Amino acid sequence: MLIYGGLILCNIFFLFIGRFIFLYPDKTIEYQKKFYEKINWKIEPISIRKELRNTKVMGLFIFILTLIAIVYSFIMLMRL
């Protein structure tokens, strides 16, 4: 039971991450660029329009997958 409660908390955290990535793809790309600069890499997207679209799709995918995981965890919790 404790495991599913912990999973739900982690999933809620990832839900907010997915939401942030979907709503703010430009900020997400900037954070990614700053991270890579710290480890001595420089990245630049070839097409910023495609990069923004792909980042939004990734955020939506994370959000939906996390919602499914939360529902599954609640179902498993109710069975106990």
C-alpha positions, -999 to +999 in steps of 0.1 A: +000+000+000+028+024+008+044+016-025+013+027-045+011+059-023+047+067-032+041+060-068+011+084-068+033+111-053+060+106-079+034+105-107+019+138-095+054+153-097+058+140-133+024+153-141+036+188-133+067+183-153+047+171-183+024+201-180+053+225-178+070+210-209+037+212-228+029+247-218+064+262-219+084+244-246+106+274-252+117+276-216+122+238-216+146+241-245+165+269-228+169+249-196+182+220-218+207+242-235+219+256-202+223+221-188+244+210-218+266+241-216+275+231-181+287+197-193+307+214-221+283+207-250+267+233-272+233+224-288+213+244-312+181+231-329+182+231-367+146+242-369+132+259-338+097+255-351+100+217-353+118+216-319+090+235-302+064+212-318+083+180-308+088+194-272+051+200-269+043+165-281+068+151-256+052+171-228+017+159-238+029+123-240+044+126-205+012+141-191-011+115-206+012+086-196+014+099-161-024+103-158-028+067-169-002+056-142-021+076-115-054+060-125-037+025-124-022+032-090-055+043-076-072+012-090-045-010-074-048+009-041-086+003-041-081-034-046-060-037-014 
